[in-house]
Amino acid sequence: MSRVLACGLATVDVLQTVEHVPGPNEKVTTLDTLVEAGGPALNGAVTAALLGVQARLVTAVGVAGLGAVVRSDCADHGVDLVDVAPADYAVPVSTVLVTASTGERAVASRNAADATGWPVPDDDVLAAALDGVTAVLVDGHHLPVGVAVAAAAQAAGIPVLLDAGSWKPGLEALVAHVDVLVASADFRSPAGDSLPELLALGPSWVSRSAGGEPVTWLAADGSSGEVPVPVVDVVDTLGAGDVLHGAFLAAIGERGTTDLPAALAFAVGVAARSVAAPGARGWARPTP
């Protein structure tokens, strides 16, 4: 059975559904509240697991109390957790407001802003993490760790997928080891934002999502195309990009990179199911 690996950020998300996002000095009563693990790498790993692909997550959890939420979530979904956090690390908390009528979300999070100067995993840890892995996803968080994982994967001939949500200082060191780059509509690189400019960063295949608009792609051999996004009634957009990348990771892990447009189309379909359900996991829950 294929095994995939995601490397990057795990968070604890506090999700509050509201009629509208409050303005300055305004208080609102929430319609619903949910506390669960999140973060692009964690959600990507869990998505792959929900699709039936064995998943491993390299992230920072630490021993602080909220880390139990992340550990429990990984265990519940059968995700193998590799914790690279120093002893004093605390999992960041994301506050998420979801507007009930539109499904749009507003997010405030510290992410991995305090995670600097970490030692990278040694060769033995990297080899163990990549053992049996057929595809790797990195999200640009915990950058020194991500670069080490991506470089080791590339050296082993394992395809590396980048969830390019936003440009971060030093990201060029990670992109150098990336085969497939999927950029969000908000991604802006110093080299430019067009697909040819993203391709010039080093990947052999790039694409960009744009909400409900078709996802466009461009390959190093000059081929290009787009994948339409299914029209659905939007319930919650939280984690849709994470689900897209996790499903793409699962498809590459199972089928390789010989037909990336088909793998992308599969991932887009799963992401569309995600926005039609609450949270980043609602798409996989049985319909009442």
N, C-alpha and C positions, 0 to 999 in steps of 0.2 A: 504494500500500500504506500502511496506517496505521502511524504511528510514535507510541510512547508514551515518556514520560519519568518516571523515578523520581529523587527528590532526597532525600538523607539519608545514612545511615551505611553505610560499608563496613568490614569487619573481616577479620582473619585468624583462622580458627577452628581450634583444636586439639581434635579430637574423639577421646575415648577411651571405648571400650565396656568396661564392667566388670560383674562379677556383682552387685556392690552398691557403693553410694557409701561410701567409707571414712569412719570416724568419727575423732575426735580422736586424733592420734598413731598412726593405723593406715595401713599401706601395703598396696596391692593390686596384683596383676598384671593388666594390661589384656588384654582379649581381642582388641582391634583398635585401631589408631590411624590417623587420617586428618587431614591438614592441607589446608584449602581456604579460599577466600574466603567470606565470609558477611556478615551484617548485613542488616537489614530492607529497605533501599532496594536494595542490590545483589541480594539474593535475589529481590526483586520484579521487577527489570529482567530478570534471567536467566530467571525463570519466564515472563515475557511472551515473551522471545526463544525459549524452548523450545516455546512454543505457536504459533510462527510469526509473531509480531508484531515488527516492528523496534523496538528499544529503545535508549534513551539514558539514561545515568546521570550525574547531577551529584552529586559526592561529593568527599571529601578523601582523597587518596592520598599525595602527597608523593614525595620522592626516596629515602627510607630503604629499606633492603634488602627488608623485608617487603612494601613496596608492589608489588614485582614479582609477588607472588602474586595481588594484585587485578588488576593490569594484564593478566596472562596469562589469568585467568579471564574477564575481559570480552572479550578478544580471541578466546578459544576459543568463546565463545557469540555472537559478533557484536554485542556491546553497545558502543555508541559512548560512550566515557568522556570526561567533562568534569571535569578536576581543578581544584578551587578551593582547594587547600591552600596555606598559606604554606610557605616553604622549609624550616623546621625541624620540620614536622609528621611524625609517625610513625603509621602505621596501628595502631589498637588491636588487641590480641590477646584473643580470647575462649577461655577454657578450658571445655570442655564434657564432662561425664561422662554417658554414656548407659547406663542400666541394661538389660542384655540381656533380662531376663525380661519387662519391662513396656514398654520403649521410652521411659520417662520420662527427662527430661534435667535436669541441674543445670548452671547456667551462671554463670561469674564473668567479668566484663568491665569495662573502664574506659569503654567506649563512647566518647562524644564529650565526656566531662566536662572535658577540658582545652582544648576548642575554644571559646574565648570571645574576644570583641572582634575578630572577623574583619571585614575589609571585605566588603561584599556585592558580587556581580558587577555591573558597570556595565550600562547599557541595551543596549549592543551585544552583550555576552556573553549577556545574557538573551534577546535577540531571536534570536541564533544558536542558542541551546540549544532554544528553543521552535519553531524553524522546522519546519513540517510536522507538528507534534505534535498529536494528537487527544485526549489525556488525560494527566493528570499525577498522580503519586503522591508524597506527602510523608510522612515518618515522624516528624517532630518533632525529629530530631537535626540538628546544625549549623543551629540555629534561625534565625539571621539570614539565612542563604542560603535556607533553605526558605521563609521569609516572602517574600523578594524574588521567588523563582520562582513561588510560588503567587499573589502579587498580580499579577505580569505575566501569568500564565496566565489568571486571572480577567478581567483587563482585555481580554484577547484573545478571550474567550468560550470558553476551553478548560476543560472540567470538571476539578475538582481533587478527588482522593480522599485522605483522611487515614487512615493506619494508626495508630490510636490505641491503642498498646500500654500506655502509662503517661502520667500527667500530668506535664509538665515545667514549671518556672517560665517564664512568658512564652508558654506555648502558646496563650493566648487570642488573641495577635496572629496566629498561623497559622490558627486555627480561623475567624477572621473572613473568610478567603479560601477556605474549603473548601465544596464543594457536597455531597459524600458522605463521611460519617464512619462508619468501621467500628471499633468498640471491642472490645477483648478483655474477657474476664471480669474481669480485674484492673484495668481502667481506672477511675479515680476522679477526677472533676472537682470543683473547688470548688463548682460550681453544682448538683451532684447526679449520680446515676448512672443514673436511669431514662431510658428512651428519650425521653419528653417533655422532660426536663431537658436531655438532650444536644441535642435538636432546638432548644431555646431558645438554645443557644450560637451558632446562626447557619446551620448546614447546612440544606439542604432535604430531606435524606434521611439517616437514621441507622440503624445496625444494631449488634447485639452478638452476638459468638460466645460459646459456653459449652462448649468441649471437645466431647464427644460429644452434647450436647443440641442441639435445633434452634436455628438462628440466627434471632433475631427482628429485625424491621425496622419502621420507622415513617416515613411521609412527611409533608411539611408540609401536604399536602391532606387529612390525616386518615386516609388508607388505611394499613393495617398488615398484617402477616402473619408467617409463619415459614417457614424452609427446613429440612427434615429433613437430618440428617447421616447418610450411609450407614454401616452397621455394617461394620467391617473388623477384621482381626486387626492390632493395633498392633505395629509393629516399631520405630519411632523417631518421636517427636513433634517433633524438632528442625526448626525452620524451617517448621512447618505453617502458622503464621499468616502468615509471609512469602509462602508459596506462595499462600495464600488471597487476599492483597492483590494479588499479581502477576497472578494469573489474573483477578481482578475488574478490574484495570487493563487487561488485554488485551481483556477483553470490552467494557468501556466504550470503549476506543480504537477497536474495530472496529464496534461497534453503537450507540454513543452512550448516552444516559441515558433513552431512552424506555421501556425495560422493565428497570429495575434489579433487580426480583425474579428475573427470568430470568438476568440476568448474575450475580447472587449465587449462584443455584443452580448455575450452571456452575462458579463459583469454588469452592464448597463441595465439589463432586465432585472437582475436581483436588486440593484439600487432603486429602480422604479418601484418594486414591491416594498422596499424599505420606506420610502416617503409616503406610501399609502397606509402605513401602520405606525403606531406610536413607538418612539424610542429607536435605538439602533438594533434592537432584537425583535421588535414586534412582527416583522415580516416572517419570522420563522415559527411563531407561535400558532397553535391550531386556531382556526376561526371558530368562534362560539356558535 
